Amino acid sequence: MLRYLSTRVSQLILVLFAVSILVFIFTSVMGNPVYLMVRENATEAEIQAAIEYLGLDKPLPVQYGIFIKNALKGDFGKSYIYHQPALGLIMERFPATLELVFIAMLLSALIGIPLGVLSGAYPNKISSKAIMTLSIAGISLPSFWIGMVMIFFFSLTLGILPVSGRGDIGTILGLQTSLATTNGLRHLVLPSLTLALANIATIIRLTRAGMQENIRQDYVKFARAKGVSSRKVLFGHALKNTLIPVVTIFGLQLGSLIAFTTITETIFAWPGMGKLLIDAINSADRPIVAAYVLFVAVMFVFINFIVDILYTFIDPRIDLK
């Protein structure tokens, strides 16, 4: 296990190093931030002073070295628009994105896994075919269209759910969150469901495929021959061996949802990291874009690392070396 951990940590460092190079190159060509910092009729001297202040007068290798040195300290510079530390702005918006993703993943697990088990165990039933049809629709339909349809139906037509915003915020265990208030929960429903639908569809299809493979195995036949109830056979035996690929996808989806909630947050005016990123790209706010991408990269590699460790708990036969 120790050898495996050291190997994975080395790989993670190399991945983050490669990502840092790509982030630096991308932010270097995304636009000139100087004109965001000077007045419209600025003189050449003022423009040159801004260039020197940002360090853009130095060679690119030197700029990259400064970028890495500061990034290791968590310093990505101040936002050109908000005039606050970029990483601080992201961490300020992170709880809003996290609670949205938390509800979406909870819905994905609570809905996707049971439906996948049932559709895989009884593939010829009408209900199973209906589940698969809906899962195909969930994967095929774009999230922005789903979000707009939900707003039109639940907010504008029925008037039972709010259109946008985060709603009231309360405190749970010292944390400020929308989950602590009824109004906040009502604001969470539409965006979290919009995020969850595609993931639910993916988990249904993956669980179904795994169940269809596992229910043919001898251990399932023996369990049924011993008189074990169908519920216990499906959810206690077959599902356990089906969960390994599901956990892999679940981990990847978790990272993807946190990183790419931009469309949903923009549609529902949700004040999270995704909306902050869109605003930063539109205004060529380099520090926020760089901090966001590296933050997401660290989060992705950490989640994948945790998923690998979880394999050993799900299936003791897996030996990490």
N, C-alpha and C positions, 0 to 999 in steps of 0.2 A: 504493500500500500504506500509506503514512504517513497519508494522509487517512482511509483506512478504519480504521486503528488508532485514530486520535484520535476518530473518530465512535463506534466501539464502546466505547471507554473512557468517553466521555460518557454513553452509554446505560447502561453498567454502573453508573455512579455514581448515575444517576437511579433505576435498579431497586433498588439497595441502600438508597437514601434512602426509597423507598416501602415497602420491606420493614421498615425500622427503625420506621416509623410504625405499621405493622400489628402488629409485635412488641410495641411499647410499649403499644398499646391492648389487645392480647390479654392480656399479662401483668398489666395494671392491673385487669382484671376477673376474673382466674382464681381469686381468693381473697385473703383477708386474711392476710398472712404474720406479722402482729404476734403472733398467738396461738401461733405456732410458736416464738417466741423468748422468751416470758415463761412463768413457772411457772403452773400451773393456777389457783392462788388469788392471782394477782397483783393488786396494788392499781391504782387508776386512775392514780396517779402513775407507776407502773412501766410501764403500758401506754402512757401519753403519752410517756414517755421513749423507749420503743421506736419509737413512731411518728415522733418527731423524729429519732431515730438513722437510720431508714430513709429519711428525707426525704419521708414521705408526708403531712406537714402542709403542704407547699408546693403551689401551683397546678399543674395538670397540664402546662401549657406549660413551666413552670420545671423540673418533674421530667423532661420530655422533653429539654430542653436539657442537663441534667446527665447524663442517660442517654447522649446522643450524644457529649458531650465525653469521658466515661469510656470509651465503646465504641471511639472512635478511638484510645485508648491501650491497648486490649485489656483494660480493666478493667470487668467486669460485676458486680462485687461478690462477696462471699463467699456460698457456699451456706448456706442456713439450716439444713440438716440436717448436712452434712459439715464446715461451718466452715472451708472451704478456698476459694481463688479459683475461681470457676465455670469460667472458660476453662481454667485449669490442670487441673481435673478432666476436662474434655472432651478435652483434648490427651493426658491420661494414658490415657484409654480409646480414643482414636482408633486406635492401632496394632492393637488387637484387632479392631476393626471393619474396618480396612483390609485385614488379611490374610484375613479372611473374604470380603470383597468381591473381593479379588484372585483367589482361587481360583475363586469363582463366575463371574467374568468370563472367566477362562481356560477354564473348562469350557464356557462359552457360546460362545466363539469356536471352540474346537477341535472341539466337537460340532455346534454349530448351523450354521456356515458350510458344512462339507463335506456335511452332510445336506441342507441347502438347495440346494446346487449339484446334487447327485445327483437329488433329487426334482424340481427344475426342468428338468433336462436329459432325464430319462426319466419324464415324468409318468404314463405309462400302465402302468408296471411295478407289480407287487404291492408290492414293497418301498417304492416311492415313496408309494403310497396308505397303507401302514402308517405311514410316517413322518409323513404329514399327520394321520392319525388320532391318533397320539400327541401331535403338536403341539397339536391342539385340546384334548386332555385336559390338557396342561401349562398352557395358558392358562386353562382353565375351573376347574380344581381350586384351592381356596384354599390358600395356603402353610401356614397353621396345621394344616390337615388333613393335608397331605403330610408335614409335620414329625412329627406324632403317629404316622402310619402307619409312617414310617421308624424311629422310636424303637421302636415295638411289634415290627416285623419284625426289624430288624438288631440291636437292643440287647436287647430282652426275650426274643424268641423264639430267635434264632440266637446271641446273645451275642457277636458278633464286633466290635462297635463300641461305644464308650462312650456313655452317655445324655446327659451334659451336661458343662459346664465347658470350660476352655480347654486343660487338660492341661499337660504340662511345657513350659517355655520355654527356648530356647537362644539363641545369639548368632550372627548372620550379618552380617559387615561392621560389627560394632559395634552392631547393632540387636538388641534383645530380641524374639524372635518364636517362635511355635509351629511355624513352618516348619522350624526347625532341629533338631527332635527327632521321633523316630518316634511317641512318645506324643502329641505335639502335633498331628502330621499325622492321626493316627487320630481325634482329637477334632474336627478340621476337616471331616472327610468329610461327615457328615450335615448340619450346618447350611449348609455351602457348597453342597451338592447341592440342598438345599431352596430356597436362594436362586436357584440357577442354572436350575431347571427351567422356570419361566415365561419367563425370558429366552431360554433355548435355543429354546423354542417360537416366540417372537416372531421371533428371528433366522432360524430355519428358514423361516418363512412369508415374511418379507421378502426373503430371499435367493432363494427359489424364484420369487417374482414377478419379481424383477429378472432372473434367469436366463432365464425364459421369454420375457421381452421382448427380451433381448440376443441370444439364439441365433437369432432371426429376422433379425437385422441382416445387411447385406451383408458386413461385414468378417469375420464368423464363417463365412459361406458361402465367401468367398474363401480363408480360412485352411484350411478343410477341402478345398477344391478343390486347394490346393497340396500336400496330403498331410500337413498338420500333424496330429499325434496328437490324439485326442479329449481326453486328459488336459490337454495344453497349450492346446487351444482353450478348454476349460471353465475351467481354473484360471489360465491365463496371459492370455487375451484377454477372454472374457465376464465373468469374475468381477471383473476390475479396474473395469469400468464399472458393475458391480452394487454395488460397495462404497460408493459415495457415500451412498445412503440408509441402508445398513447402519451406516456409521461414525456417522451422525447419531443413529440409535437407540442405538448402542453407547455413545455419549457420554452421552446422556440416561439410559440404564440405569445407567451407572456412578454418576452423581450420585444417581439414585433409590435405588440399592442402599445407598450410603453413608448416605443420609439416612433411609431407611425400613427399616432392618433390625430395627426394634423388635420385631416379632412373632417373627421367627426367633430373635433373641437372647434373648427372654423364654422361649420354648419350650425352648431348649437351655441356658438359664442362662449364656449367653455374656457375659463381662464387657466389653461394648463400649459405644459411645455410645448405642445404641438402648435398651438396658436402663436406662442411667443416665437417659435422658429419661423413660421410663415411671415410674421411681421418683420423679423430680422432679415430674412432673405429679400423681401421686397424693398428694404431700406439699406441693403448691403452692409448690415451690421456684423462685421467679421468676428468680433470677440464672442458674440452669442452663438453664432453658427459653429465656430470652432469648439467652444465649450460644450455645446449640445452634442455634437457628433462624437467627441471623445468620451463624454459622459455615457452616451448610449453604447459605445464600443466596450467600455469597462463593464457596463451592466450586462451586456450580451455574453461576454466571456465568463463572467461570474455565474450567470444563470446556467450556462452550459456545463460549467464545472460542477455545480450543485446537482444538476440532473444526472451526470455520470455517477456521482456518489450515491444518489438515490437508487440506482440500478441494483446495488448490492442488497438493499433493504427489501426491494420488491422481489428479487430472485436471488437467493443465496448461492445459486450455482455460478453466478457471474463473479469472477475473480479479477479484480483490478490489479494489474502488475505493471 
